[in-house]
Amino acid sequence: MVRTLRESKAKLSELVDLASRGEEVLISVRGKVKARLTRAAPPDRSWDRSAWVRQLRSLQRTYSAARPKISVEEILAQSRQDRI
């Protein structure tokens, strides 16, 4: 389905609903297609639990030598701060 930009602005909720049900919506400006509205891909839930556990254990070993009584919550908080 092709819609003009003006029509798309006026009926955005309707077009998002159509796209979420799998219909592809093309948006044109001055007769040329400039954008495509499609259904969003589902979030990637496939993560490697064993790799995460290995990384956590490695962090525990690293920090247990320096601070014998550090909690897992503190380790995770420090790990998250490193990513910022």
Buried (B, 14 or more C-beta within 10 A) or exposed (E): EEBEEEBBEEBBEEBBEBBEEEEEBBBBEEEEEEEEBEEEEEEEEEEEEEEEEEEBEEBBEEBEEEEEEBEEEEBEEEEEEEEE
